[in-house]
Amino acid sequence: MRVLKKTLTTLLFVLIPTLALALGEVNINTANKQEMLDNLEGLSPEQADAIIEHRTKNGPFVNVHEVGTLDEVGWDVLNINQGRINVGDSNWGDRKS
């Protein structure tokens, strides 16, 4: 039992960082649905659709925090993917007036 626990712990420390590296960075203003689904952890197809619909109707996201304000997406997905989502020139900064 002790050996199994140690082996599983070791695997987790190896696999989790590897998985994180496998996921790429996504420009939320230019990514298509499949790019978002392939690279953003915990994002559903419906959430990807909501992101695309929002930017189509309202223009590009000015900062990443705007994604978290979408009811269909929420802060959980944003927090899980922090550092992997960008909006092009501006990333995690405040909305410009």
Secondary structure as UniProt FT lines:
FT   HELIX           2..22
FT   STRAND          26..27
FT   TURN            28..30
FT   HELIX           33..39
FT   TURN            41..42
FT   HELIX           45..58
FT   HELIX           65..69
FT   TURN            71..73
FT   HELIX           74..80
FT   TURN            81..84
FT   STRAND          85..86
//
